[in-house]
Amino acid sequence: MILLCVGNLNPFNRLVRTLDMWANTNPNVDIFAQIGQTDFTPENFPTIKDFTSDKARSDTFAKASLLVCDLSIDLLLLATKSSLPVLALPRLSIFGEENGVAQSNLAEHLLSDDFIHVARDETELKTMLSAPRKSYASVARQTATSLKTNLMQTIREAG
């Protein structure tokens, strides 16, 4: 299952809309989304605004084989805990999507990461979603601890 998460603080219509368009042409792919304050409602997969509990979130992450999200550090840390590969689309200030850490700066540091694959735009995200899942298999060989250590090192470098 592909899990889409955007957090619950700020909407991320661009990401949700992009995944919904991709899902429309890939109807056999199981997708579930946590869309927070996003005001766009997808037509091609089920959504919730927020997880009802930490357990519900953990259970959903455990079922997922891929996380699609922004570059929220909270979401990336949750993915490392589950050794869950990530496809990310950074929020951009030009669209009024960013709040806090500049995700575009972090994205530049993560472009060579094996665990987090960063799309530069919506078209690239759709292409990455269509790639065979085996291209993300290297994550399964890494431990959650090493993933978290690598992520934290990259965040410090981007800082």
PEVENKA-V472023 format. One record per residue. PHI is phi in degrees with one decimal (999 if undefined). PSI is psi in whole degrees, 0 to 359 (none if undefined). D_FIRST is the distance of its C-alpha to the first C-alpha in whole Angstrom. Layout:
phi->[PHI | PHI]
psi->[PSI | PSI]
d_first->[D_FIRST | D_FIRST]
//
This chain:
phi->[999 | -90.3 | -109.9 | -102.6 | -132.4 | -122.2 | 77.1 | -126.6 | -89.5 | -127.4 | -66.4 | -139.3 | -55.6 | -60.4 | -69.4 | -62.4 | -63.8 | -62.5 | -66.6 | -64.2 | -64.0 | -64.3 | -62.1 | -61.0 | -96.1 | -133.4 | -66.8 | -88.4 | -91.8 | -79.7 | -132.1 | -136.1 | -134.4 | -106.0 | -109.3 | 52.9 | -86.2 | -59.1 | -95.7 | -86.9 | -104.9 | -63.5 | -102.7 | -112.5 | -161.9 | -72.9 | -136.6 | -134.6 | -74.6 | -151.7 | -70.7 | -74.6 | -161.1 | -62.5 | -64.5 | -61.3 | -65.3 | -61.0 | -62.4 | -68.0 | -61.0 | -65.7 | -81.7 | -81.0 | -109.4 | -156.3 | -106.9 | -111.1 | -160.4 | -86.7 | -100.5 | -64.8 | -61.1 | -59.2 | -67.2 | -64.9 | -66.6 | -61.7 | -65.2 | -64.3 | -60.6 | -97.2 | 50.6 | -97.9 | -62.2 | -126.2 | -111.6 | -123.9 | -120.0 | -65.5 | -70.1 | -122.8 | -64.7 | -59.4 | -99.7 | 70.9 | -94.1 | -83.4 | -148.2 | 99.6 | -59.7 | -68.8 | -69.0 | -65.1 | -67.0 | -62.7 | -57.8 | -60.3 | -76.7 | -95.6 | -59.3 | -101.5 | -76.8 | -80.9 | -88.0 | -114.0 | -101.7 | -104.0 | -89.4 | -78.4 | -158.4 | -64.8 | -64.1 | -65.4 | -61.0 | -62.2 | -63.7 | -64.9 | -63.6 | -82.2 | -67.8 | -57.4 | -60.6 | -63.0 | -68.0 | -104.2 | -67.3 | -60.0 | -62.4 | -61.1 | -82.8 | -95.3 | -82.9 | -59.1 | -64.6 | -68.4 | -62.3 | -64.8 | -61.1 | -62.7 | -62.9 | -63.3 | -61.9 | -65.2 | -62.3 | -61.9 | -65.1 | -75.8 | -44.8]
psi->[139 | 130 | 123 | 127 | 135 | 6 | 187 | 8 | 309 | 145 | 155 | 66 | 320 | 317 | 314 | 316 | 319 | 314 | 324 | 318 | 318 | 317 | 327 | 326 | 0 | 63 | 345 | 0 | 129 | 121 | 142 | 142 | 140 | 113 | 359 | 230 | 6 | 132 | 357 | 128 | 116 | 150 | 348 | 6 | 156 | 151 | 161 | 157 | 313 | 158 | 141 | 339 | 168 | 323 | 317 | 319 | 313 | 317 | 320 | 317 | 323 | 331 | 342 | 150 | 349 | 136 | 129 | 126 | 183 | 195 | 38 | 126 | 323 | 314 | 320 | 322 | 321 | 320 | 320 | 322 | 326 | 2 | 42 | 119 | 152 | 136 | 125 | 144 | 112 | 142 | 146 | 137 | 331 | 333 | 5 | 26 | 336 | 148 | 109 | 230 | 133 | 110 | 332 | 325 | 314 | 321 | 318 | 324 | 338 | 356 | 334 | 9 | 140 | 337 | 318 | 117 | 122 | 126 | 138 | 335 | 180 | 322 | 316 | 324 | 315 | 321 | 316 | 323 | 328 | 351 | 149 | 139 | 337 | 340 | 345 | 7 | 338 | 334 | 323 | 335 | 348 | 148 | 158 | 323 | 315 | 324 | 314 | 318 | 313 | 318 | 313 | 322 | 315 | 319 | 317 | 318 | 324 | 333 | none]
d_first->[0 | 4 | 6 | 10 | 13 | 16 | 18 | 21 | 24 | 24 | 22 | 21 | 21 | 21 | 17 | 16 | 18 | 17 | 13 | 14 | 17 | 14 | 12 | 15 | 16 | 13 | 12 | 11 | 7 | 5 | 6 | 7 | 10 | 13 | 16 | 19 | 22 | 21 | 23 | 21 | 19 | 16 | 17 | 14 | 11 | 12 | 13 | 15 | 18 | 18 | 17 | 19 | 20 | 19 | 18 | 15 | 14 | 14 | 12 | 9 | 9 | 10 | 7 | 5 | 5 | 7 | 9 | 11 | 14 | 18 | 20 | 20 | 22 | 20 | 17 | 17 | 19 | 16 | 14 | 17 | 17 | 14 | 14 | 11 | 12 | 13 | 13 | 16 | 18 | 21 | 23 | 27 | 30 | 31 | 29 | 30 | 26 | 27 | 29 | 30 | 29 | 29 | 25 | 27 | 29 | 26 | 24 | 27 | 27 | 24 | 24 | 25 | 22 | 20 | 17 | 17 | 17 | 19 | 19 | 23 | 22 | 20 | 21 | 20 | 17 | 16 | 17 | 15 | 12 | 14 | 15 | 14 | 11 | 14 | 16 | 14 | 15 | 18 | 16 | 15 | 19 | 20 | 21 | 20 | 23 | 24 | 21 | 22 | 26 | 25 | 23 | 26 | 29 | 27 | 27 | 31 | 32 | 30 | 32]
//
